[in-house]
């Protein structure tokens, strides 16, 4: 999407440090955050591959 960490965190309503951790592979996401991220990605036609069976 081309967003900075700050922009993505602001869009999701989380601290930029949390977003940075998620990007770094430490995905301790609440269900509501996963749903919001999926919604934002869908709205921006972003496709990504699942890395697990979650």
mmCIF file as gemmi writes it, N, C-alpha and C atoms, coordinates in Angstrom:
data_model
loop_
_atom_site.group_PDB
_atom_site.id
_atom_site.type_symbol
_atom_site.label_atom_id
_atom_site.label_alt_id
_atom_site.label_comp_id
_atom_site.label_asym_id
_atom_site.label_entity_id
_atom_site.label_seq_id
_atom_site.pdbx_PDB_ins_code
_atom_site.Cartn_x
_atom_site.Cartn_y
_atom_site.Cartn_z
_atom_site.occupancy
_atom_site.B_iso_or_equiv
_atom_site.pdbx_formal_charge
_atom_site.auth_seq_id
_atom_site.auth_asym_id
_atom_site.pdbx_PDB_model_num
ATOM 1 N N . UNK Axp A 1 ? 0.824 -1.187 0 1 0 ? 1 A 1
ATOM 2 C CA . UNK Axp A 1 ? 0 0 0 1 0 ? 1 A 1
ATOM 3 C C . UNK Axp A 1 ? 0.86 1.239 0 1 0 ? 1 A 1
ATOM 4 N N . UNK Axp A 2 ? 2.116 1.092 0.401 1 0 ? 2 A 1
ATOM 5 C CA . UNK Axp A 2 ? 2.997 2.238 0.403 1 0 ? 2 A 1
ATOM 6 C C . UNK Axp A 2 ? 2.864 3.143 1.613 1 0 ? 2 A 1
ATOM 7 N N . UNK Axp A 3 ? 2.235 2.664 2.666 1 0 ? 3 A 1
ATOM 8 C CA . UNK Axp A 3 ? 2.073 3.47 3.866 1 0 ? 3 A 1
ATOM 9 C C . UNK Axp A 3 ? 3.296 3.36 4.752 1 0 ? 3 A 1
ATOM 10 N N . UNK Axp A 4 ? 3.544 4.405 5.497 1 0 ? 4 A 1
ATOM 11 C CA . UNK Axp A 4 ? 4.579 4.339 6.529 1 0 ? 4 A 1
ATOM 12 C C . UNK Axp A 4 ? 4.009 3.57 7.719 1 0 ? 4 A 1
ATOM 13 N N . UNK Axp A 5 ? 4.87 3.181 8.625 1 0 ? 5 A 1
ATOM 14 C CA . UNK Axp A 5 ? 4.418 2.516 9.852 1 0 ? 5 A 1
ATOM 15 C C . UNK Axp A 5 ? 3.44 3.411 10.593 1 0 ? 5 A 1
ATOM 16 N N . UNK Axp A 6 ? 3.749 4.693 10.649 1 0 ? 6 A 1
ATOM 17 C CA . UNK Axp A 6 ? 2.875 5.631 11.356 1 0 ? 6 A 1
ATOM 18 C C . UNK Axp A 6 ? 1.503 5.726 10.699 1 0 ? 6 A 1
ATOM 19 N N . UNK Axp A 7 ? 1.467 5.762 9.368 1 0 ? 7 A 1
ATOM 20 C CA . UNK Axp A 7 ? 0.19 5.851 8.663 1 0 ? 7 A 1
ATOM 21 C C . UNK Axp A 7 ? -0.649 4.591 8.89 1 0 ? 7 A 1
ATOM 22 N N . UNK Axp A 8 ? -0.016 3.437 8.771 1 0 ? 8 A 1
ATOM 23 C CA . UNK Axp A 8 ? -0.738 2.181 8.957 1 0 ? 8 A 1
ATOM 24 C C . UNK Axp A 8 ? -1.259 2.068 10.387 1 0 ? 8 A 1
ATOM 25 N N . UNK Axp A 9 ? -0.429 2.404 11.352 1 0 ? 9 A 1
ATOM 26 C CA . UNK Axp A 9 ? -0.839 2.342 12.759 1 0 ? 9 A 1
ATOM 27 C C . UNK Axp A 9 ? -1.996 3.302 13.023 1 0 ? 9 A 1
ATOM 28 N N . UNK Axp A 10 ? -1.912 4.489 12.469 1 0 ? 10 A 1
ATOM 29 C CA . UNK Axp A 10 ? -2.979 5.473 12.647 1 0 ? 10 A 1
ATOM 30 C C . UNK Axp A 10 ? -4.289 4.975 12.038 1 0 ? 10 A 1
ATOM 31 N N . UNK Axp A 11 ? -4.211 4.373 10.867 1 0 ? 11 A 1
ATOM 32 C CA . UNK Axp A 11 ? -5.41 3.851 10.196 1 0 ? 11 A 1
ATOM 33 C C . UNK Axp A 11 ? -6.072 2.76 11.044 1 0 ? 11 A 1
ATOM 34 N N . UNK Axp A 12 ? -5.262 1.983 11.727 1 0 ? 12 A 1
ATOM 35 C CA . UNK Axp A 12 ? -5.77 0.881 12.536 1 0 ? 12 A 1
ATOM 36 C C . UNK Axp A 12 ? -6.078 1.301 13.972 1 0 ? 12 A 1
ATOM 37 N N . UNK Axp A 13 ? -5.544 2.455 14.385 1 0 ? 13 A 1
ATOM 38 C CA . UNK Axp A 13 ? -5.786 2.934 15.731 1 0 ? 13 A 1
ATOM 39 C C . UNK Axp A 13 ? -4.916 2.268 16.777 1 0 ? 13 A 1
ATOM 40 N N . UNK Axp A 14 ? -3.675 1.937 16.382 1 0 ? 14 A 1
ATOM 41 C CA . UNK Axp A 14 ? -2.74 1.311 17.314 1 0 ? 14 A 1
ATOM 42 C C . UNK Axp A 14 ? -1.454 2.124 17.377 1 0 ? 14 A 1
ATOM 43 N N . UNK Axp A 15 ? -0.639 1.818 18.361 1 0 ? 15 A 1
ATOM 44 C CA . UNK Axp A 15 ? 0.655 2.471 18.502 1 0 ? 15 A 1
ATOM 45 C C . UNK Axp A 15 ? 1.585 2.018 17.373 1 0 ? 15 A 1
ATOM 46 N N . UNK Axp A 16 ? 2.367 2.925 16.785 1 0 ? 16 A 1
ATOM 47 C CA . UNK Axp A 16 ? 3.3 2.54 15.729 1 0 ? 16 A 1
ATOM 48 C C . UNK Axp A 16 ? 4.258 1.422 16.137 1 0 ? 16 A 1
ATOM 49 N N . UNK Axp A 17 ? 4.622 1.363 17.413 1 0 ? 17 A 1
ATOM 50 C CA . UNK Axp A 17 ? 5.507 0.289 17.872 1 0 ? 17 A 1
ATOM 51 C C . UNK Axp A 17 ? 4.839 -1.074 17.709 1 0 ? 17 A 1
ATOM 52 N N . UNK Axp A 18 ? 3.528 -1.145 17.945 1 0 ? 18 A 1
ATOM 53 C CA . UNK Axp A 18 ? 2.811 -2.405 17.739 1 0 ? 18 A 1
ATOM 54 C C . UNK Axp A 18 ? 2.842 -2.808 16.28 1 0 ? 18 A 1
ATOM 55 N N . UNK Axp A 19 ? 2.551 -1.868 15.401 1 0 ? 19 A 1
ATOM 56 C CA . UNK Axp A 19 ? 2.558 -2.176 13.964 1 0 ? 19 A 1
ATOM 57 C C . UNK Axp A 19 ? 3.944 -2.651 13.532 1 0 ? 19 A 1
ATOM 58 N N . UNK Axp A 20 ? 4.951 -1.993 14.017 1 0 ? 20 A 1
ATOM 59 C CA . UNK Axp A 20 ? 6.325 -2.368 13.682 1 0 ? 20 A 1
ATOM 60 C C . UNK Axp A 20 ? 6.625 -3.794 14.144 1 0 ? 20 A 1
ATOM 61 N N . UNK Axp A 21 ? 6.177 -4.161 15.332 1 0 ? 21 A 1
ATOM 62 C CA . UNK Axp A 21 ? 6.382 -5.525 15.826 1 0 ? 21 A 1
ATOM 63 C C . UNK Axp A 21 ? 5.658 -6.531 14.945 1 0 ? 21 A 1
ATOM 64 N N . UNK Axp A 22 ? 4.43 -6.199 14.539 1 0 ? 22 A 1
ATOM 65 C CA . UNK Axp A 22 ? 3.669 -7.106 13.687 1 0 ? 22 A 1
ATOM 66 C C . UNK Axp A 22 ? 4.387 -7.309 12.362 1 0 ? 22 A 1
ATOM 67 N N . UNK Axp A 23 ? 4.892 -6.223 11.781 1 0 ? 23 A 1
ATOM 68 C CA . UNK Axp A 23 ? 5.633 -6.331 10.522 1 0 ? 23 A 1
ATOM 69 C C . UNK Axp A 23 ? 6.895 -7.159 10.7 1 0 ? 23 A 1
ATOM 70 N N . UNK Axp A 24 ? 7.48 -7.098 11.886 1 0 ? 24 A 1
ATOM 71 C CA . UNK Axp A 24 ? 8.715 -7.819 12.155 1 0 ? 24 A 1
ATOM 72 C C . UNK Axp A 24 ? 8.516 -9.287 12.472 1 0 ? 24 A 1
ATOM 73 N N . UNK Axp A 25 ? 7.293 -9.762 12.399 1 0 ? 25 A 1
ATOM 74 C CA . UNK Axp A 25 ? 7.046 -11.18 12.585 1 0 ? 25 A 1
ATOM 75 C C . UNK Axp A 25 ? 6.594 -11.596 13.966 1 0 ? 25 A 1
ATOM 76 N N . UNK Axp A 26 ? 6.22 -10.636 14.782 1 0 ? 26 A 1
ATOM 77 C CA . UNK Axp A 26 ? 5.687 -10.968 16.11 1 0 ? 26 A 1
ATOM 78 C C . UNK Axp A 26 ? 4.207 -10.602 16.155 1 0 ? 26 A 1
ATOM 79 N N . UNK Axp A 27 ? 3.407 -11.417 15.498 1 0 ? 27 A 1
ATOM 80 C CA . UNK Axp A 27 ? 2 -11.056 15.301 1 0 ? 27 A 1
ATOM 81 C C . UNK Axp A 27 ? 1.066 -11.403 16.46 1 0 ? 27 A 1
ATOM 82 N N . UNK Axp A 28 ? 1.181 -10.699 17.555 1 0 ? 28 A 1
ATOM 83 C CA . UNK Axp A 28 ? 0.231 -10.866 18.653 1 0 ? 28 A 1
ATOM 84 C C . UNK Axp A 28 ? -0.95 -9.941 18.405 1 0 ? 28 A 1
ATOM 85 N N . UNK Axp A 29 ? -1.772 -10.328 17.441 1 0 ? 29 A 1
ATOM 86 C CA . UNK Axp A 29 ? -2.901 -9.497 17.042 1 0 ? 29 A 1
ATOM 87 C C . UNK Axp A 29 ? -4.181 -9.959 17.715 1 0 ? 29 A 1
ATOM 88 N N . UNK Axp A 30 ? -4.962 -9.011 18.163 1 0 ? 30 A 1
ATOM 89 C CA . UNK Axp A 30 ? -6.31 -9.328 18.61 1 0 ? 30 A 1
ATOM 90 C C . UNK Axp A 30 ? -7.164 -9.583 17.374 1 0 ? 30 A 1
ATOM 91 N N . UNK Axp A 31 ? -8.205 -10.35 17.564 1 0 ? 31 A 1
ATOM 92 C CA . UNK Axp A 31 ? -9.095 -10.667 16.439 1 0 ? 31 A 1
ATOM 93 C C . UNK Axp A 31 ? -9.608 -9.398 15.76 1 0 ? 31 A 1
ATOM 94 N N . UNK Axp A 32 ? -9.944 -8.381 16.552 1 0 ? 32 A 1
ATOM 95 C CA . UNK Axp A 32 ? -10.473 -7.144 15.955 1 0 ? 32 A 1
ATOM 96 C C . UNK Axp A 32 ? -9.436 -6.484 15.063 1 0 ? 32 A 1
ATOM 97 N N . UNK Axp A 33 ? -8.15 -6.578 15.425 1 0 ? 33 A 1
ATOM 98 C CA . UNK Axp A 33 ? -7.1 -5.996 14.593 1 0 ? 33 A 1
ATOM 99 C C . UNK Axp A 33 ? -6.923 -6.787 13.3 1 0 ? 33 A 1
ATOM 100 N N . UNK Axp A 34 ? -6.993 -8.115 13.389 1 0 ? 34 A 1
ATOM 101 C CA . UNK Axp A 34 ? -6.898 -8.936 12.17 1 0 ? 34 A 1
ATOM 102 C C . UNK Axp A 34 ? -8.024 -8.581 11.21 1 0 ? 34 A 1
ATOM 103 N N . UNK Axp A 35 ? -9.224 -8.41 11.757 1 0 ? 35 A 1
ATOM 104 C CA . UNK Axp A 35 ? -10.368 -8.065 10.914 1 0 ? 35 A 1
ATOM 105 C C . UNK Axp A 35 ? -10.194 -6.683 10.281 1 0 ? 35 A 1
ATOM 106 N N . UNK Axp A 36 ? -9.709 -5.722 11.043 1 0 ? 36 A 1
ATOM 107 C CA . UNK Axp A 36 ? -9.481 -4.382 10.503 1 0 ? 36 A 1
ATOM 108 C C . UNK Axp A 36 ? -8.407 -4.388 9.419 1 0 ? 36 A 1
ATOM 109 N N . UNK Axp A 37 ? -7.329 -5.127 9.654 1 0 ? 37 A 1
ATOM 110 C CA . UNK Axp A 37 ? -6.27 -5.216 8.654 1 0 ? 37 A 1
ATOM 111 C C . UNK Axp A 37 ? -6.815 -5.841 7.372 1 0 ? 37 A 1
ATOM 112 N N . UNK Axp A 38 ? -7.589 -6.908 7.505 1 0 ? 38 A 1
ATOM 113 C CA . UNK Axp A 38 ? -8.181 -7.548 6.331 1 0 ? 38 A 1
ATOM 114 C C . UNK Axp A 38 ? -9.101 -6.582 5.6 1 0 ? 38 A 1
ATOM 115 N N . UNK Axp A 39 ? -9.884 -5.815 6.345 1 0 ? 39 A 1
ATOM 116 C CA . UNK Axp A 39 ? -10.792 -4.844 5.737 1 0 ? 39 A 1
ATOM 117 C C . UNK Axp A 39 ? -10.028 -3.754 4.989 1 0 ? 39 A 1
ATOM 118 N N . UNK Axp A 40 ? -8.96 -3.247 5.596 1 0 ? 40 A 1
ATOM 119 C CA . UNK Axp A 40 ? -8.145 -2.217 4.958 1 0 ? 40 A 1
ATOM 120 C C . UNK Axp A 40 ? -7.497 -2.766 3.693 1 0 ? 40 A 1
ATOM 121 N N . UNK Axp A 41 ? -6.989 -3.992 3.776 1 0 ? 41 A 1
ATOM 122 C CA . UNK Axp A 41 ? -6.349 -4.609 2.61 1 0 ? 41 A 1
ATOM 123 C C . UNK Axp A 41 ? -7.36 -4.829 1.495 1 0 ? 41 A 1
ATOM 124 N N . UNK Axp A 42 ? -8.545 -5.315 1.835 1 0 ? 42 A 1
ATOM 125 C CA . UNK Axp A 42 ? -9.59 -5.507 0.826 1 0 ? 42 A 1
ATOM 126 C C . UNK Axp A 42 ? -9.954 -4.188 0.16 1 0 ? 42 A 1
ATOM 127 N N . UNK Axp A 43 ? -10.11 -3.135 0.953 1 0 ? 43 A 1
ATOM 128 C CA . UNK Axp A 43 ? -10.489 -1.825 0.423 1 0 ? 43 A 1
ATOM 129 C C . UNK Axp A 43 ? -9.422 -1.261 -0.506 1 0 ? 43 A 1
ATOM 130 N N . UNK Axp A 44 ? -8.167 -1.65 -0.285 1 0 ? 44 A 1
ATOM 131 C CA . UNK Axp A 44 ? -7.066 -1.146 -1.101 1 0 ? 44 A 1
ATOM 132 C C . UNK Axp A 44 ? -6.558 -2.179 -2.103 1 0 ? 44 A 1
ATOM 133 N N . UNK Axp A 45 ? -7.325 -3.241 -2.296 1 0 ? 45 A 1
ATOM 134 C CA . UNK Axp A 45 ? -7.011 -4.309 -3.244 1 0 ? 45 A 1
ATOM 135 C C . UNK Axp A 45 ? -5.61 -4.875 -3.035 1 0 ? 45 A 1
ATOM 136 N N . UNK Axp A 46 ? -5.276 -5.119 -1.778 1 0 ? 46 A 1
ATOM 137 C CA . UNK Axp A 46 ? -3.987 -5.702 -1.421 1 0 ? 46 A 1
ATOM 138 C C . UNK Axp A 46 ? -4.172 -7.204 -1.266 1 0 ? 46 A 1
ATOM 139 N N . UNK Axp A 47 ? -3.308 -7.965 -1.912 1 0 ? 47 A 1
ATOM 140 C CA . UNK Axp A 47 ? -3.352 -9.41 -1.774 1 0 ? 47 A 1
ATOM 141 C C . UNK Axp A 47 ? -2.129 -9.859 -1.001 1 0 ? 47 A 1
ATOM 142 N N . UNK Axp A 48 ? -2.304 -10.865 -0.157 1 0 ? 48 A 1
ATOM 143 C CA . UNK Axp A 48 ? -1.183 -11.409 0.585 1 0 ? 48 A 1
ATOM 144 C C . UNK Axp A 48 ? -1.417 -12.891 0.798 1 0 ? 48 A 1
ATOM 145 N N . UNK Axp A 49 ? -0.332 -13.598 1.03 1 0 ? 49 A 1
ATOM 146 C CA . UNK Axp A 49 ? -0.41 -15.031 1.252 1 0 ? 49 A 1
ATOM 147 C C . UNK Axp A 49 ? -0.459 -15.313 2.749 1 0 ? 49 A 1
ATOM 148 N N . UNK Axp A 50 ? -1.237 -16.308 3.11 1 0 ? 50 A 1
ATOM 149 C CA . UNK Axp A 50 ? -1.294 -16.727 4.488 1 0 ? 50 A 1
ATOM 150 C C . UNK Axp A 50 ? -0.025 -17.475 4.834 1 0 ? 50 A 1
ATOM 151 N N . UNK Axp A 51 ? 0.464 -17.261 6.062 1 0 ? 51 A 1
ATOM 152 C CA . UNK Axp A 51 ? 1.681 -17.927 6.501 1 0 ? 51 A 1
ATOM 153 C C . UNK Axp A 51 ? 1.39 -19.051 7.479 1 0 ? 51 A 1
ATOM 154 N N . UNK Axp A 52 ? 0.177 -19.466 7.568 1 0 ? 52 A 1
ATOM 155 C CA . UNK Axp A 52 ? -0.179 -20.515 8.505 1 0 ? 52 A 1
ATOM 156 C C . UNK Axp A 52 ? -1.622 -20.921 8.326 1 0 ? 52 A 1
ATOM 157 N N . UNK Axp A 53 ? -2.086 -21.73 9.244 1 0 ? 53 A 1
ATOM 158 C CA . UNK Axp A 53 ? -3.458 -22.21 9.144 1 0 ? 53 A 1
ATOM 159 C C . UNK Axp A 53 ? -4.412 -21.452 10.05 1 0 ? 53 A 1
ATOM 160 N N . UNK Axp A 54 ? -4.006 -20.277 10.553 1 0 ? 54 A 1
ATOM 161 C CA . UNK Axp A 54 ? -4.863 -19.488 11.452 1 0 ? 54 A 1
ATOM 162 C C . UNK Axp A 54 ? -5.949 -18.888 10.663 1 0 ? 54 A 1
